[in-house]
């Protein structure tokens, strides 16, 4: 995996709470959920072309593994 950059994100607490709930529903960390949503939005708006033909929906899921 290529190196990753870190940055500070200031976010409304209500937005963060909703994002946490969504990430939990999708079994992702909040960070992985933000990255997933950004990739999907960039792709939908023609701002990002995924490498190796992998789209945002097929990108590897990061975060916690499912509890089966």
C-alpha positions in Angstrom: 0.0 0.0 0.0 1.3 3.5 -0.8 2.2 5.8 2.0 -0.7 7.9 3.4 -0.8 11.5 4.4 -2.4 12.7 7.6 -4.3 15.9 8.1 -6.5 17.6 10.6 -10.2 17.8 9.8 -12.5 20.2 11.7 -16.0 18.9 11.5 -19.4 19.7 13.1 -20.1 17.3 16.0 -23.5 16.3 14.6 -21.9 15.5 11.2 -19.2 13.5 13.0 -21.8 11.6 15.0 -23.8 10.7 11.8 -20.6 9.7 10.1 -19.7 7.4 13.1 -23.1 5.7 12.9 -22.7 5.2 9.2 -19.2 3.8 9.6 -20.4 1.4 12.3 -23.2 0.2 10.0 -20.7 -0.4 7.2 -18.2 -2.0 9.7 -15.6 0.6 8.8 -13.5 3.0 10.9 -14.5 6.7 10.6 -11.3 7.3 8.7 -12.0 4.5 6.2 -15.6 5.8 5.8 -14.4 9.3 5.0 -11.9 8.0 2.5 -14.6 5.8 0.9 -17.0 8.7 0.6 -14.4 11.0 -0.8 -13.3 8.5 -3.4 -16.9 7.8 -4.5 -17.7 11.5 -4.8 -14.5 12.2 -6.7 -15.2 9.4 -9.1 -18.9 10.4 -9.6 -17.8 14.0 -10.4 -15.1 12.9 -12.8 -12.3 14.2 -10.6 -10.6 10.9 -9.9 -9.8 7.9 -12.1 -9.2 4.8 -9.9 -6.0 2.8 -10.6 -6.2 -0.7 -12.1 -9.8 -0.3 -13.0 -11.0 -0.5 -9.4 -13.9 1.8 -8.6 -14.9 3.2 -5.2 -17.4 0.4 -4.6 -14.8 -2.3 -5.3 -12.0 -0.7 -3.4 -10.7 -2.8 -0.5 -12.6 -2.3 2.7 -10.6 -1.0 5.5 -11.5 -0.9 9.2 -12.7 -3.5 11.6 -13.4 -7.0 10.3 -17.0 -8.3 10.5 -18.0 -10.2 13.6 -19.6 -13.4 12.2 
